Each structure stands twice: as C-alpha cells, then as structure tokens.
Amino acid sequence: VLIGLALASVLQRARVRGLGFFRTVVFLPQVVAMVVVAVAWRHIYAPDGPLNDVLRAVGLDGVARGWLGDYTFALPAVGVIGTWFETGLVTVLLLAGMSRIPRERYEAARLDGAGPFAEFFAVVLPAVRGEIAVAVTLTVIAALRTFDLVYITTSGGPGNSTSVPSYEVYHRAFELGQVGSAAAIGVCLTVLIFVITLGVNRLADRSTA
C-alpha cells in the first residue's frame, strides 16, 4: 500500500503525459493469471535464473542463492512477488482518488507556502483515506488467502517457512487427511478476514467523519 501510495503521488504530481499508459502498465500484473506470475518468478528466482545471473555479473556472487529454497529468504522472496502483483491495483485505485481532488485545494496549499510533503499530508492523504482503506482491505485479504502463488513457487517450504493459512488448509485436508483441523483453520481465516475488513472500514469511517 505504501509503495502504491508513493507511486500514485509521484505520477499525479508529475502530471506525466500519457498517464493512461502508465496506469495500464502498472495494472498489467492484475490481468495476468497468478499461475503464470508464479511460474515466471520461480524462473527468475532459480539458482541459474536471471536474478542470480545479474548478481554474478556485478560481482555479487556471494549474494546469489536459491532464493525459494533458502529458509531465511524464501518468505521475503514470495512477499516480493505478492507486493509486485498488488502494487498496480493499489496505484490505480489511489490515482483514481487523487484525480478527484479539486485543484483549488492544491493551489490554496501552495499559496500558504506548503511544499510537496506538506501538500501531500494536508491535501492528498485526507482526501484518499477511503481509497487507502479499500487498498488495505484488499491487500490484507489477498495476503491471507494466497494459495496458488505459494503452492507453485515453494509448496510451503523449505520446511514450513512459507506456509500461509490458505495453503495450510490445503496441506492438512488433502495431504495429511486432517479434514477437521483444515476446516477449523478455514473458519478462523474467514472470521479473521471479516474482522480485519470491518475494523479497517470502521477506522476509515471515523477518519472521514
């Protein structure tokens, strides 16, 4: 969400020509099936993949590793994929909110001597709190219910280092035969998503009241 907010702010403030094209580019991951995304990133993260090739080319051989097979870096590596996938949606959502801010507010802030950062916190941030709440809700739900990304890239490994709730439901139900515990996790996950959604929406309503 923070990356999307920063990117949307830069694009909106710079008033880049062809903004529609940039919106299309950043939103592109959303129209690609997660299975395709996961396979592509699995290739990028492979020990002989493009990422390690670049690191070796710039003399960082010691940094190169099998990212998805490393206990320390597997979860952050999967997190990077999820962040890349969701950033476009968040950016487009926030850009839509920022485009509705009247120019008079920007002009008034500048007449008061506000710089870019003061303008952002005084004008932009209060105006897009509703969109931020929606973005937070969508990204949290996406993170909690991610299954195909984890299944294709790491299958919950190494060990259980990348096992997320939705994958744990599958693992217990179909691999361990523990249908009862899988159902319990599924119910808890549903309740958790509902509570988070309700909480974020309540906070957004209070901040805009």
GIRA-V639755 format. One record per backbone hydrogen bond with DSSP energy under -1.0 kcal/mol. CO is the residue of the C=O (numbers start at 1). NH is the residue of the N-H. Records with the same first field share a line. If there is no record, write none. Layout:
# GIRA-V639755
CO = NH ; NH
This chain:
# GIRA-V639755
1 = 5
2 = 6
3 = 7
4 = 8
5 = 9
6 = 10
7 = 11
8 = 12
9 = 13
10 = 14
11 = 16
18 = 22
19 = 23
20 = 24
21 = 25
22 = 26
23 = 27
27 = 30
28 = 31
29 = 32
33 = 37
34 = 38
35 = 39
36 = 40
37 = 41
38 = 42
39 = 43
40 = 44
41 = 45
44 = 51
46 = 49
49 = 53
50 = 54
51 = 55
52 = 56
53 = 57
54 = 58
55 = 60
56 = 59
60 = 63 ; 64
65 = 67
66 = 69
67 = 70
70 = 74
73 = 77
74 = 78
75 = 79
76 = 80
77 = 81
78 = 82
79 = 83
80 = 84
81 = 85
82 = 86
83 = 87
86 = 90
87 = 91
88 = 92
89 = 93
90 = 94
91 = 95
92 = 96
93 = 97
94 = 98
95 = 99
98 = 101
102 = 105
103 = 107
104 = 108
105 = 109
106 = 110
107 = 111
108 = 112
109 = 114
110 = 113
115 = 119
116 = 120
117 = 121
118 = 122
119 = 123 ; 124
120 = 125
123 = 127
124 = 128
128 = 132
129 = 133
130 = 134
131 = 135
132 = 136
133 = 137
134 = 138
135 = 139
136 = 140
137 = 141
138 = 142
139 = 143
140 = 144
141 = 145
147 = 151
148 = 152
149 = 153
150 = 154 ; 155
154 = 157
156 = 162
158 = 161
160 = 163
164 = 168
165 = 169
166 = 170
167 = 171
168 = 172
169 = 173
170 = 174
171 = 175 ; 176
172 = 178
177 = 179
178 = 182
179 = 183
180 = 184
181 = 185
182 = 186
183 = 187
184 = 188
185 = 189
186 = 190
187 = 191
188 = 192
189 = 193
190 = 194
191 = 195
192 = 196
193 = 197
194 = 198
195 = 199
196 = 200
197 = 201
198 = 202
199 = 203
200 = 204
201 = 205
202 = 206
203 = 207
204 = 208
